[in-house]
Amino acid sequence: MGRKECKACGRFFEVEENDKDRLFCDACKDEEEENFKAVREYLFHNRGASAWDVAKHTGVSLRAIDRFLKEGRVEFITKE
């Protein structure tokens, strides 16, 4: 077992050997999933929205949205 620093809140949390890639503590992991769901839902109904629009209407930080983009969990499409 080891310790890691949460990317969201900075608190340290325990990680198992098989869970070394984990980035968030339990509390922040739940919030991160809720944020992701909000972003995904907003983008589903507002195709072509900018990251700024998503942040403004969902309350999810641009930093979190950027992280979702880098992880490949969401992508923005341009309006045609």
CORDA-V134303 format. One record per pair of residues at least 12 apart in sequence whose ideal C-beta (glycine too) atoms are under 10 Angstrom apart, sorted by sequence separation. I is the first residue (numbers start at 1). J is the second residue. D is the distance in whole Angstrom. If there is no record, write none. Layout:
<<I;J;D> <I;J;D>>
This chain:
<<2;14;7> <3;15;7> <13;25;4> <14;26;10> <39;51;9> <42;54;5> <1;14;6> <2;15;5> <11;24;10> <12;25;8> <13;26;7> <42;55;10> <52;65;9> <1;15;7> <2;16;8> <11;25;6> <13;27;9> <40;54;10> <42;56;10> <51;65;5> <54;68;10> <1;16;6> <2;17;7> <4;19;9> <7;22;10> <8;23;8> <9;24;8> <10;25;9> <13;28;9> <39;54;6> <42;57;6> <43;58;9> <50;65;10> <51;66;7> <1;17;7> <4;20;8> <6;22;9> <7;23;5> <8;24;6> <9;25;7> <11;27;8> <13;29;9> <38;54;9> <39;55;9> <42;58;5> <2;19;9> <4;21;10> <6;23;7> <7;24;6> <8;25;8> <11;28;8> <41;58;8> <51;68;10> <1;19;10> <2;20;7> <4;22;7> <5;23;9> <6;24;5> <7;25;9> <9;27;7> <10;28;10> <39;57;10> <40;58;10> <42;60;9> <51;69;8> <4;23;8> <6;25;4> <8;27;9> <9;28;5> <38;57;9> <39;58;6> <4;24;9> <5;25;9> <6;26;9> <8;28;4> <38;58;4> <54;74;9> <4;25;9> <6;27;8> <7;28;8> <8;29;9> <37;58;10> <38;59;7> <39;60;5> <6;28;5> <9;31;9> <38;60;6> <43;65;10> <54;76;8> <6;29;9> <8;31;7> <35;58;8> <37;60;10> <51;74;10> <53;76;10> <8;32;7> <35;59;8> <36;60;8> <7;32;9> <35;60;4> <39;64;8> <43;68;10> <51;76;7> <34;60;9> <35;61;8> <38;64;10> <39;65;6> <50;76;7> <8;35;10> <49;76;8> <32;60;10> <36;64;8> <40;68;9> <48;76;8> <49;77;9> <50;78;10> <31;60;10> <35;64;5> <36;65;10> <39;68;6> <47;76;9> <48;77;6> <35;65;8> <39;69;10> <47;77;6> <48;78;6> <49;79;9> <36;67;9> <43;74;6> <47;78;10> <48;79;4> <32;64;7> <35;67;9> <36;68;6> <42;74;10> <43;75;9> <47;79;7> <48;80;8> <31;64;9> <35;68;8> <40;73;8> <43;76;7> <47;80;10> <39;73;8> <40;74;6> <43;77;9> <32;67;9> <36;71;9> <39;74;6> <32;68;9> <36;73;6> <36;74;8> <23;67;9> <23;71;10> <8;61;10> <8;63;9> <7;63;10> <8;64;8> <8;67;10> <7;67;8>>
